[in-house]
Amino acid sequence: MTYEIVVYNATVVTVNDRFEVIENGLICTDADRIVRVEPLTDEKDLPEAKTVIDAGGGLILPGLVNAHTHSPMTLLRGLAEDLPLQEWLNDHIFPAEAAHMTAANVSIGTTLACAEMMLSGTTTCCDGYFLEEAVAESVAACGLRAVLGQGVIDFPAPGIPDPKENIAVAGRFTESWTGRDMRIRPSVFCHSPYTCSTETLKSAKKLAQKQGLLFQIHAAETRDEHDRIRAQHGTTPIGYLDRLGLIDAATLLVHAVWVDENDMAVVADRGAAVAHCPESNMKLGAGIAPLTGLLAAGIAVGLGTDGCASNNTLDLFQTMDITAKLHKVRDMQPTAADAQTVLTLATRGGARAIGMEDDIGSLEAGKKADLIVIDTRQPHLVPMYHPVSHVVYAAKGSDVTTVIVDGHLLVRDRQLLHLDLGEIMARVNTLARAVGAKVTLP
């Protein structure tokens, strides 16, 4: 048999249920699936393939899963810094979006995000934004796998000048992209329980349920949100959403910082998932989510970068390192958030959180051919005693040399094969000059 792609001469970190690590491993793909994951006993037995990739003694990992981002917001990277969330949103981000987030600009911002994610090893993202039709077109053209949520909010937003149309717009998007591209899954993304009315929240969830889609929502992100919802509704943000019937196995709660044991019990009982975004939470001073408590409760948790306006990068390797260290400090326990746990969050855990664990998140025969190669011939990766520890504490997104998504080679030798990165960055820089000239910066 002649395989589509063979990758060899590497340590394979499978992230399967047994967390097998295969020295001198081999992976073979056919069409969009992995068909072999095993040791290579003799290079004379290297299978025939249309494309053969020598990983140079590096590491092969499942493609990383970014469980929460806002791809077009690469255009607002660094625009307004070191501000409280409400001031940041209301005085700077929302006005910039109103002035500049056209479909064309959303498209180029998304393309830049895809390039950044691919070059740093992310093969799947869960996105939520407005003008998501333009997002979807760009993601599909770039070749990434994604869950893409059309934004719903009770204020004028890009592409929705009349908020009364928010559910209708979301419905048209989800219907348009259902079954259109097998790498793209449409979704419904409610901004938050304080920017959406009770009626809007229930209508958005009803739309998601009707079409069998993931429902995403920022929830329990800040103390201000927690206090506001409690004052208005007499319960926590999680309690409020649960009262409305919004929390179930097809719900992704983004942030979940201000949650107590009762909240976690509710989330676990309903089978909902959480996207943990530690860098954004740290930068906005929102707090630290109780990651070890969420995991102990049996809740599916994935790692997210959030958008570039509040992080400022889409590098999940950086997020893994910060996650592991932050929760050791939070729990005052060096064994908290160990490397294996954190790598799982960025791969199989993220896949589980967005409802795709059957297809992605680990390197196993039968799963989608989404994988990456890390070059370990770098000073900061020598010597290597424990591959998993190296991935979490030492590797960087820039160490990724090869990216395969759905059996398609998208990055080789650190080069994007189907995108002109120079042209993309030039277009974004031209746009950024216009954004910076019209927006009052802090």
Buried (B, 14 or more C-beta within 10 A) or exposed (E): EEBBBBBBBBBBBBBBEEBBBBEBBBBBBBEBBBBBBEEBEEEEEBBEBEEEBBBBEBBBBBBBBBBBBBBBBBBBBEBBEEBBBEEBBEBBBBBBBEEBBEBEBBBBBBBBBBBBBBBBBBBBBBBBBBBBBBBBBBBBBBBBBBBBBBBBBBEBBBBBEEBEEBBEBBBEBBEBBEEEBEBBBBBBBBBBBBBBEEEBBBBBBBBBBEBEBBBBBBBBBBBBBBEBBBEEBEBBBBBBBBEBEBBBEBBBBBBBBBBBEEBBBBBBEBBBBBBBBBBBBBBBEBBBBBBBBBBEBEBBBBBBBBBBBBBBBBBBBBBBBBBBBBBBEBBEEEEBBBBBBBBBBBBBBBBBBBBBBEBBBBBBEEBBBBBBBBBBEBEEBEEBEEBBBBBBBBBBBBBBBBBBBBBBBBBBEEEBEEBEBEEBEEBBEEBBEEBEEEBEEE
